[in-house]
Amino acid sequence: MKVIKYLLIGSLFLVATACSNGATEEQIEVADAEKTAMQLYQNNCMSCHGNDLSGRVGPGLQQVGSKMTEEKLIEIITVGSNGMPGYENVLSIEEIGQLAKWLSEKKE
């Protein structure tokens, strides 16, 4: 929980800093998209995949972008896989895409 809290605070700081430093619209949109994806993760994924993406009931996602493409993540989030339920009736197509994009960037 602390990690997500710090990530959200950090994202808000980045957005505020970007706005005060004359950031481009694109930079602000990227920061907003990351914040949205983290909120989606917190609300829908954290209970199984852990507050720091390290895994709990579900597998760890800290390096998922090294193992799966954004398209594969969209598929898994949408229809589910290996005991994970699908979220096609919970999240919009846009939200699934935002979450998959964010996860695909996790390549520690």
C-alpha positions, 0 to 999 in steps of 0.5 A: 500500500505504501508503494502505491501511495508514494507512486501516486504522490510522486505522479502528482508531484511530477504533474505539478512540477511539469505544469509549473515548469512549462511542460508540454501537453504531451508530458502532462498527458503521459503523467496523467496516464501513468496516474490513471493506470496506477489507480486502476492497478490499485483498485483492481489488481493490487489485492492479488498482485501486491501493492508493489507488484511483487505478487500475492495470490497472483504472480509478480508483475515487476518485470512483466513487460520483459515477458509479455507484450502490451497486446498480450497483457490486454488479452489477459486483462480482458479475458483472464488467464490461469485463474485470473478473472477477465475484466472486460465487464469491469473496465472499459477498453480504454482502461484496459489499454492504459493498464496494459501499457503501464504494465508493459513498461515494467521491465526492471 
